[in-house]
Amino acid sequence: MKYFLGVDIGSATTKVVLLSYDGSGDKILGYSIKETGPDGNKTALDLIYDLLKTHNLSLDNINNIVATGYGRVKVDFTQKTKTEISCHAKGISFLFPNVRTVIDIGGQDSKVIKIGKNGAVVDFVMNDKCAAGTGRFLEIMSKVLQISLDGFGEVHLRTLEHVEITNICTVFAESEIITLISEGVPKEKIIKGINYSVAKRAFSLAKRVGIEMEVVMSGGVAKNIGVVRALEDLMGVNIKVPEEPQIIGALGAALFAKELS
């Protein structure tokens, strides 16, 4: 049995995936997710040791480790680093072999990747310059509304109507929402409007690379069913979501680690 680790150190969260290979196929043995904090390198190592302990393994049992994500350049315990785009394409293709379009919305950025056969990256576009359209935008609006971010999806499904959030800038959008609250607009309609606002940013990126079926959404925001439904409405397609959408980059990194052996 061979073991491989993939590490994805994002600006918001760090993810680690443990992959095994027994000669007949790859298997995800386990994964861990934690807020990155001020020291992504330490956070990643803490997750690795905890994950290995759970499976009665040590670093000596690991054949290769590959890192990706925002903090990959600072790690000192891996054999190689790979870009986020490559790892997301690799990870999604492992779970969904027929995928052609990946929409990934994380804590600080969003990206859309067009994938060819065998998980090859055909094209991609990325937004990492503005918080609008990311998980950070949702977090800020959650605090303004004083409603848990975990409830945004369920609230979204409770109403058929939503208000348009017209401001693209996060700061101005925050002021717009405060105004809507003061005007007595129901929070359900505001939340649905916020989800649509995020979905519209992703839809705009997707149109730039071209939308092809099968479409899969990854990243932490994929856990918000409201954003997923809004995207489906805007795109006119069904969107698949992995069981754990946050670990795709780390999974891809683990698969690349296997290719090094």
C-alpha positions as CSV (number, residue, x, y, z in Angstrom):
1,M,0.0,0.0,0.0
2,K,1.2,3.5,-0.9
3,Y,0.1,6.7,0.7
4,F,0.1,10.3,-0.6
5,L,-0.8,13.7,0.9
6,G,-2.2,16.7,-0.8
7,V,-2.1,20.1,1.0
8,D,-4.1,23.1,0.0
9,I,-3.2,26.2,2.0
10,G,-5.8,28.8,1.2
11,S,-6.0,32.4,2.6
12,A,-9.0,31.4,4.6
13,T,-8.8,27.6,5.2
14,T,-6.2,24.9,4.9
15,K,-7.2,21.4,3.6
16,V,-5.3,18.1,3.7
17,V,-6.3,14.9,1.9
18,L,-4.8,11.5,2.5
19,L,-4.9,9.2,-0.5
20,S,-4.0,5.5,-0.7
21,Y,-3.1,3.3,-3.7
22,D,-3.2,-0.5,-3.5
23,G,-2.3,-1.3,-7.1
24,S,-5.8,-1.4,-8.3
25,G,-7.1,2.1,-7.6
26,D,-7.0,5.3,-5.6
27,K,-9.0,5.8,-2.4
28,I,-9.5,8.9,-0.3
29,L,-8.7,7.6,3.2
30,G,-9.5,10.9,4.9
31,Y,-9.3,14.7,5.0
32,S,-9.1,17.6,7.4
33,I,-10.1,21.3,7.1
34,K,-9.1,24.1,9.4
35,E,-8.9,27.9,9.3
36,T,-5.4,28.8,8.1
37,G,-4.7,31.5,10.7
38,P,-1.4,33.5,10.7
39,D,0.9,30.5,10.0
40,G,-0.3,28.3,7.1
41,N,2.7,26.1,7.3
42,K,2.1,25.2,10.9
43,T,-1.6,24.7,10.4
44,A,-1.0,22.3,7.5
45,L,1.5,20.3,9.6
46,D,-0.9,20.1,12.5
47,L,-3.6,18.8,10.2
48,I,-1.3,16.3,8.6
49,Y,-0.1,14.8,12.0
50,D,-3.7,14.6,13.3
51,L,-4.9,12.9,10.1
52,L,-2.0,10.4,10.1
53,K,-2.6,9.7,13.8
54,T,-6.3,8.9,13.0
55,H,-5.2,6.3,10.5
56,N,-2.3,4.9,12.6
57,L,0.3,6.2,10.1
58,S,3.4,8.4,10.4
59,L,5.2,10.6,7.9
60,D,7.5,7.7,7.2
61,N,4.6,5.9,5.6
62,I,3.9,8.7,3.1
63,N,5.5,8.3,-0.3
64,N,5.0,11.9,-1.5
65,I,3.4,15.2,-0.5
66,V,2.4,18.0,-2.9
67,A,1.2,21.5,-1.8
68,T,-1.1,24.0,-3.6
69,G,-3.0,27.1,-2.8
70,Y,-2.1,30.6,-1.7
71,G,0.4,29.5,0.9
72,R,2.1,26.8,-1.1
73,V,5.3,28.8,-1.7
74,K,6.0,28.9,2.0
75,V,5.8,25.2,2.9
76,D,9.0,23.4,3.7
77,F,7.8,19.8,3.9
78,T,6.7,18.8,0.4
79,Q,8.3,17.3,-2.6
80,K,6.6,19.7,-5.1
81,T,4.1,22.5,-5.4
82,K,1.4,22.8,-8.1
83,T,-1.0,25.6,-9.1
84,E,-4.5,25.8,-7.7
85,I,-5.9,25.6,-11.3
86,S,-4.1,22.4,-12.1
87,C,-5.1,20.8,-8.7
88,H,-8.7,21.8,-9.0
89,A,-9.0,20.4,-12.5
90,K,-7.2,17.2,-11.3
91,G,-9.4,16.7,-8.2
92,I,-12.7,17.4,-9.9
93,S,-11.9,15.1,-12.8
94,F,-11.2,12.3,-10.4
95,L,-14.7,12.6,-8.8
96,F,-16.5,13.6,-12.0
97,P,-14.8,12.2,-15.1
98,N,-17.2,13.9,-17.5
99,V,-16.8,17.4,-16.0
100,R,-16.1,20.2,-18.5
101,T,-16.8,23.4,-16.4
102,V,-15.7,23.9,-12.8
103,I,-16.9,26.9,-10.8
104,D,-14.8,27.3,-7.7
105,I,-15.8,30.0,-5.2
106,G,-13.5,30.2,-2.2
107,G,-13.0,32.5,0.8
108,Q,-11.0,35.2,-1.1
109,D,-11.2,34.4,-4.8
110,S,-13.4,32.8,-7.4
111,K,-12.4,31.0,-10.6
112,V,-14.0,29.1,-13.5
113,I,-12.0,26.4,-15.2
114,K,-12.8,24.8,-18.6
115,I,-11.6,21.2,-18.6
116,G,-10.9,18.9,-21.6
117,K,-10.5,15.2,-21.6
118,N,-8.4,13.5,-18.9
119,G,-8.7,16.5,-16.7
120,A,-6.6,18.8,-18.9
121,V,-7.0,22.5,-18.3
122,V,-8.3,24.1,-21.5
123,D,-8.9,27.7,-20.2
124,F,-9.6,29.5,-17.0
125,V,-10.4,32.9,-15.6
126,M,-9.9,34.0,-12.0
127,N,-11.0,36.9,-9.8
128,D,-8.7,37.5,-6.9
129,K,-8.7,41.3,-6.8
130,C,-12.1,42.0,-5.2
131,A,-14.0,40.4,-2.4
132,A,-17.3,40.7,-4.3
133,G,-18.4,37.3,-5.5
134,T,-16.4,35.4,-2.8
135,G,-17.0,33.7,0.5
136,R,-15.6,36.8,2.2
137,F,-18.4,38.9,0.7
138,L,-21.0,36.5,2.2
139,E,-19.3,36.5,5.6
140,I,-19.5,40.3,5.7
141,M,-23.2,40.4,4.7
142,S,-23.9,37.7,7.2
143,K,-22.6,39.9,10.0
144,V,-24.6,42.9,8.7
145,L,-27.8,40.8,8.7
146,Q,-26.9,39.1,12.0
147,I,-27.8,35.8,10.5
148,S,-25.5,32.8,10.5
149,L,-23.9,32.2,7.1
150,D,-24.8,28.5,7.5
151,G,-28.4,29.5,7.2
152,F,-28.2,31.4,4.0
153,G,-29.0,28.5,1.8
154,E,-32.1,27.4,3.8
155,V,-33.4,31.0,4.0
156,H,-32.9,31.4,0.2
157,L,-35.2,28.5,-0.4
158,R,-38.0,29.9,1.7
159,T,-38.9,32.8,-0.6
160,L,-39.6,33.1,-4.3
161,E,-38.6,36.8,-4.5
162,H,-35.4,38.7,-4.0
163,V,-34.1,42.2,-4.1
164,E,-31.3,43.2,-6.5
165,I,-28.0,44.1,-4.9
166,T,-26.9,46.8,-7.3
167,N,-23.4,47.6,-5.9
168,I,-20.4,45.6,-7.0
169,C,-18.1,46.9,-4.4
170,T,-18.3,45.1,-1.1
171,V,-18.2,48.3,1.0
172,F,-21.0,50.0,-1.0
173,A,-23.0,46.7,-1.1
174,E,-22.8,46.6,2.7
175,S,-24.2,50.2,2.9
176,E,-26.9,49.2,0.4
177,I,-28.0,46.3,2.6
178,I,-28.1,48.4,5.7
179,T,-30.4,50.8,3.9
180,L,-32.7,47.9,2.8
181,I,-32.9,46.7,6.4
182,S,-33.8,50.1,7.6
183,E,-36.5,50.3,4.9
184,G,-38.1,47.1,6.3
185,V,-37.3,44.8,3.4
186,P,-37.6,41.2,4.6
187,K,-34.2,39.6,5.4
188,E,-35.2,36.6,3.3
189,K,-35.4,38.7,0.2
190,I,-32.1,40.4,1.0
191,I,-30.3,37.1,1.6
192,K,-31.6,35.7,-1.7
193,G,-30.5,38.9,-3.4
194,I,-27.0,38.5,-1.9
195,N,-26.8,34.9,-3.1
196,Y,-27.8,36.0,-6.6
197,S,-25.2,38.8,-6.4
198,V,-22.4,36.2,-5.8
199,A,-23.9,33.9,-8.5
200,K,-23.9,36.7,-11.0
201,R,-20.1,37.3,-10.5
202,A,-19.4,33.6,-11.1
203,F,-21.8,33.5,-14.1
204,S,-19.9,36.5,-15.6
205,L,-16.6,34.6,-15.3
206,A,-18.1,31.4,-16.7
207,K,-19.4,33.2,-19.8
208,R,-15.8,34.4,-20.5
209,V,-14.5,30.8,-20.8
210,G,-17.7,29.2,-22.2
211,I,-20.1,27.0,-20.3
212,E,-20.0,23.3,-21.3
213,M,-21.8,20.4,-19.6
214,E,-21.0,18.7,-17.1
215,V,-20.8,21.6,-14.7
216,V,-19.5,21.1,-11.2
217,M,-19.2,23.6,-8.3
218,S,-16.5,23.5,-5.7
219,G,-15.1,25.6,-2.9
220,G,-16.7,26.6,0.4
221,V,-19.4,28.6,-1.1
222,A,-20.7,25.5,-2.8
223,K,-22.1,24.5,0.6
224,N,-24.5,27.4,0.2
225,I,-27.4,25.8,-1.7
226,G,-28.8,29.3,-2.4
227,V,-25.8,30.3,-4.5
228,V,-25.9,26.9,-6.3
229,R,-29.6,27.3,-7.1
230,A,-29.1,30.9,-8.2
231,L,-26.3,29.8,-10.5
232,E,-28.4,27.1,-12.0
233,D,-31.1,29.6,-12.7
234,L,-28.7,32.1,-14.4
235,M,-26.9,29.4,-16.4
236,G,-29.9,27.2,-17.2
237,V,-28.0,24.0,-16.3
238,N,-27.9,21.5,-13.5
239,I,-24.8,21.9,-11.3
240,K,-23.3,19.0,-9.4
241,V,-21.6,19.5,-6.0
242,P,-19.0,17.2,-4.4
243,E,-19.8,15.7,-1.0
244,E,-17.1,17.9,0.4
245,P,-16.5,20.8,-2.0
246,Q,-13.7,22.4,0.0
247,I,-11.1,19.6,-0.5
248,I,-10.9,19.5,-4.3
249,G,-7.6,21.4,-4.5
250,A,-6.0,19.2,-1.8
251,L,-7.3,16.1,-3.6
252,G,-5.8,17.2,-6.8
253,A,-2.5,17.8,-5.0
254,A,-2.6,14.3,-3.6
255,L,-3.2,12.8,-7.0
256,F,-0.2,14.8,-8.4
257,A,1.8,13.4,-5.4
258,K,1.0,9.9,-6.6
259,E,2.2,10.7,-10.1
260,L,5.7,11.5,-8.6
261,S,6.1,7.9,-7.4
